[in-house]
Amino acid sequence: MDILLIGYGKMGKMIERLALEKGHNIACIIDKDDSWNKVDKKKIDVAIDFSTPSSVINNIDSCFKRHIPLVVGATGWYDNIPMIKQRVLDEKQSFFYSSNFSIGVYMLRMLNISLAKMMNAYPSYNPKITEIHHIHKLDAPSGTAITLANDLINNSNKKTSWQLNQAKDEKTLEIDAKRIGEECGTHIISYDSPVDTIEITHKAKTREGFALGAIMAGEFLCDKQGFYTMDDMMKEISSENIKKSYAKI
């Protein structure tokens, strides 16, 4: 793949290194005030955006103008998702969005949904989400925490909305956002009762899992049209693994 890399911070540099190790090519890099004119001179298969909340919408516009398939890992723009999704459909664009590209976090999401359904039978347990990130993170709560909260709410009869910090009432799910040192990212879903606490946790050891997932998303997207998420990619991976298993029988 010939990749357009948008944003050249820690994640951008890591994606560059891992993409090159996987045999891909970084065709062009856009960072901060770089001109998009240089992109027009390059062959691009897919763009991967890990820029900033303030620039992501302009980056989406620039890619859509050129019909470049785009994977967005930048955070802090999620209120615009319905509008972007409609544009993708209307303009026949190619777009992949996720609040977190880690395969481990995707597994946490699936566990979170299953646990929320199970815990409906036990009203004495009160759920809460805690997320911990590095002190440089600009948004709170994290996009991943919001995704986990919405997954829980959609599968629970206990909660109908979420709130950052202390919940206003028993129907509101509390999200506690902490910023500590250089923490890569920890997400905890807990259910507390008078007698015990149940927790499921994902703790990132490095950012490589996020970078590898974003590259996988680029590989998935580059020959497709439409609006895609981790659900679509993981279903395809699961389907391919099932086919491979049957081929060995």
C-alpha positions as CSV (number, residue, x, y, z in Angstrom):
1,M,0.0,0.0,0.0
2,D,1.0,3.6,-0.7
3,I,0.0,5.4,2.5
4,L,-0.7,9.1,3.1
5,L,0.2,9.7,6.8
6,I,-1.7,12.6,8.4
7,G,-0.2,13.7,11.7
8,Y,3.4,13.0,12.6
9,G,3.5,12.8,16.3
10,K,4.2,9.7,18.4
11,M,1.5,7.7,16.7
12,G,2.3,8.9,13.2
13,K,6.0,7.9,13.6
14,M,5.1,4.5,15.0
15,I,2.6,3.9,12.1
16,E,5.4,4.8,9.7
17,R,7.9,2.4,11.3
18,L,5.5,-0.5,11.5
19,A,4.0,0.1,8.0
20,L,7.5,0.0,6.5
21,E,8.3,-3.2,8.4
22,K,5.1,-4.7,6.9
23,G,6.3,-3.8,3.4
24,H,4.1,-0.8,2.8
25,N,5.3,2.6,1.5
26,I,4.8,6.0,3.1
27,A,4.0,8.0,0.0
28,C,3.5,11.4,1.7
29,I,3.2,12.9,5.2
30,I,0.9,15.8,6.1
31,D,1.8,17.5,9.4
32,K,0.5,20.8,10.9
33,D,0.8,23.5,8.2
34,D,2.0,21.3,5.3
35,S,0.4,22.0,2.0
36,W,-2.0,19.4,0.6
37,N,-0.9,20.3,-2.9
38,K,2.0,17.9,-2.6
39,V,-0.5,15.0,-2.1
40,D,-1.8,15.5,-5.7
41,K,1.6,14.5,-7.1
42,K,1.6,11.1,-5.3
43,K,0.0,7.8,-5.8
44,I,-2.1,7.2,-2.6
45,D,-4.0,3.9,-1.8
46,V,-5.2,5.0,1.7
47,A,-4.7,7.8,4.2
48,I,-4.3,7.2,8.0
49,D,-5.1,10.2,10.2
50,F,-3.8,10.5,13.8
51,S,-3.7,14.3,13.8
52,T,-5.5,16.6,16.3
53,P,-9.2,17.3,17.1
54,S,-8.9,20.8,15.6
55,S,-7.7,19.6,12.2
56,V,-9.4,16.3,11.6
57,I,-12.5,17.7,9.8
58,N,-10.4,19.7,7.4
59,N,-8.3,16.5,6.8
60,I,-11.5,14.6,6.0
61,D,-12.6,17.3,3.6
62,S,-9.2,17.2,1.9
63,C,-9.3,13.4,1.5
64,F,-12.9,13.4,0.3
65,K,-12.1,16.1,-2.3
66,R,-9.4,13.7,-3.7
67,H,-11.5,10.5,-3.1
68,I,-8.7,9.1,-1.0
69,P,-9.8,6.2,1.3
70,L,-9.4,7.4,4.9
71,V,-8.8,5.7,8.2
72,V,-9.3,8.2,11.1
73,G,-7.8,7.5,14.5
74,A,-7.8,11.1,15.7
75,T,-10.1,11.8,18.6
76,G,-12.4,14.6,19.8
77,W,-14.6,15.0,16.7
78,Y,-17.2,12.4,17.3
79,D,-20.2,14.7,17.3
80,N,-19.6,15.0,13.5
81,I,-19.9,11.2,12.8
82,P,-23.5,11.3,11.5
83,M,-22.7,14.1,9.1
84,I,-19.5,12.3,7.9
85,K,-21.4,9.0,7.5
86,Q,-24.0,10.7,5.3
87,R,-21.3,12.3,3.2
88,V,-19.6,9.0,2.7
89,L,-22.8,7.5,1.4
90,D,-23.8,10.5,-0.7
91,E,-20.3,11.1,-2.3
92,K,-19.4,7.3,-2.5
93,Q,-16.3,7.8,-0.3
94,S,-14.3,5.2,1.6
95,F,-14.0,5.8,5.3
96,F,-13.0,3.8,8.4
97,Y,-13.6,5.1,11.9
98,S,-12.7,3.7,15.3
99,S,-12.3,5.2,18.7
100,N,-9.6,2.6,19.3
101,F,-7.8,0.3,16.8
102,S,-6.5,-2.2,19.4
103,I,-7.6,-5.8,18.9
104,G,-7.5,-6.2,22.7
105,V,-9.8,-3.3,23.2
106,Y,-12.2,-4.7,20.6
107,M,-12.3,-7.9,22.7
108,L,-12.9,-5.8,25.8
109,R,-15.9,-4.3,24.0
110,M,-17.4,-7.7,23.3
111,L,-16.9,-8.7,26.9
112,N,-18.4,-5.4,28.1
113,I,-21.6,-6.1,26.0
114,S,-21.9,-9.6,27.2
115,L,-21.4,-8.7,30.9
116,A,-23.9,-5.8,30.6
117,K,-26.6,-8.3,29.4
118,M,-25.7,-10.8,32.2
119,M,-25.7,-8.1,34.9
120,N,-29.3,-7.1,34.1
121,A,-30.4,-9.9,36.4
122,Y,-28.5,-8.5,39.4
123,P,-29.8,-5.1,40.3
124,S,-27.5,-4.7,43.4
125,Y,-24.5,-4.2,41.1
126,N,-23.8,-0.6,39.9
127,P,-21.6,-0.2,36.8
128,K,-18.9,2.4,36.3
129,I,-16.1,3.1,33.7
130,T,-12.7,4.3,34.6
131,E,-10.1,5.4,31.9
132,I,-6.5,6.4,32.5
133,H,-4.3,8.1,29.9
134,H,-1.2,10.2,29.7
135,I,-1.2,13.9,30.7
136,H,-0.9,15.1,27.1
137,K,-4.3,13.7,26.0
138,L,-6.5,16.6,24.9
139,D,-10.0,15.0,25.3
140,A,-11.8,13.6,28.3
141,P,-13.4,11.1,28.6
142,S,-11.5,9.1,25.9
143,G,-13.3,8.1,22.8
144,T,-12.8,4.5,23.8
145,A,-14.5,5.2,27.2
146,I,-17.4,6.8,25.4
147,T,-17.7,3.8,23.1
148,L,-17.6,1.4,26.0
149,A,-20.2,3.5,27.9
150,N,-22.6,3.5,24.9
151,D,-22.2,-0.2,24.4
152,L,-23.0,-0.8,28.1
153,I,-26.0,1.6,28.0
154,N,-27.4,0.0,24.9
155,N,-27.3,-3.5,26.6
156,S,-28.3,-2.5,30.1
157,N,-31.6,-1.8,31.8
158,K,-29.7,0.0,34.6
159,K,-28.3,3.1,32.8
160,T,-29.7,5.4,30.1
161,S,-26.9,8.0,29.8
162,W,-23.3,8.7,30.8
163,Q,-21.6,11.6,32.6
164,L,-18.0,12.5,33.2
165,N,-17.1,12.3,36.9
166,Q,-19.8,11.8,39.5
167,A,-23.1,10.6,38.1
168,K,-26.1,12.8,38.7
169,D,-28.6,10.0,39.4
170,E,-28.8,6.2,39.5
171,K,-29.7,6.0,35.8
172,T,-26.5,7.8,34.8
173,L,-23.3,5.8,34.1
174,E,-20.3,7.5,35.7
175,I,-17.0,7.8,33.7
176,D,-14.0,8.6,35.7
177,A,-11.2,10.1,33.5
178,K,-7.7,10.2,35.0
179,R,-4.5,11.7,33.4
180,I,-1.3,10.2,34.8
181,G,2.3,10.5,33.5
182,E,2.8,8.7,30.2
183,E,0.1,6.1,30.7
184,C,-0.6,4.5,27.3
185,G,-4.3,3.7,28.1
186,T,-6.2,1.7,30.6
187,H,-10.0,1.1,30.6
188,I,-11.8,-0.6,33.4
189,I,-15.5,-1.6,33.5
190,S,-16.5,-2.3,37.1
191,Y,-19.7,-3.5,38.8
192,D,-19.8,-2.7,42.5
193,S,-22.2,-4.2,45.0
194,P,-22.3,-4.1,48.8
195,V,-20.5,-7.5,49.0
196,D,-18.0,-7.5,46.1
197,T,-16.8,-5.9,42.9
198,I,-16.5,-7.4,39.4
199,E,-14.0,-5.8,36.9
200,I,-12.9,-6.3,33.4
201,T,-9.8,-4.4,32.3
202,H,-7.7,-3.6,29.2
203,K,-4.3,-2.1,29.8
204,A,-2.1,-1.1,26.9
205,K,1.6,-1.8,27.4
206,T,2.7,0.3,24.4
207,R,1.0,2.2,21.5
208,E,2.0,-0.5,19.0
209,G,-1.3,-2.3,19.3
210,F,-3.1,0.9,18.2
211,A,-0.7,1.5,15.3
212,L,-0.9,-2.1,14.0
213,G,-4.7,-2.0,14.2
214,A,-4.8,1.2,12.1
215,I,-2.5,-0.3,9.5
216,M,-4.8,-3.4,9.4
217,A,-7.8,-1.0,8.9
218,G,-5.9,0.6,6.0
219,E,-5.3,-2.8,4.4
220,F,-9.0,-3.6,4.9
221,L,-10.3,-0.3,3.5
222,C,-8.1,0.4,0.5
223,D,-10.2,-1.6,-2.1
224,K,-13.6,-0.8,-0.5
225,Q,-16.3,1.9,-0.7
226,G,-18.5,2.9,2.3
227,F,-18.4,3.7,6.0
228,Y,-16.7,1.0,8.1
229,T,-15.8,0.3,11.7
230,M,-13.8,-2.3,13.7
231,D,-17.0,-4.4,13.8
232,D,-16.8,-4.8,10.0
233,M,-13.0,-5.6,9.9
234,M,-13.2,-8.1,12.8
235,K,-16.2,-9.9,11.2
236,E,-14.1,-10.2,8.0
237,I,-11.1,-11.5,9.9
238,S,-13.3,-14.0,11.8
239,S,-14.9,-15.2,8.6
240,E,-11.5,-15.7,6.9
241,N,-10.2,-17.6,10.0
242,I,-13.3,-19.9,9.9
243,K,-12.7,-20.5,6.2
244,K,-9.1,-21.4,6.8
245,S,-10.1,-23.8,9.6
246,Y,-12.6,-25.6,7.4
247,A,-10.0,-25.8,4.6
248,K,-7.8,-27.9,6.9
249,I,-10.6,-30.5,7.6
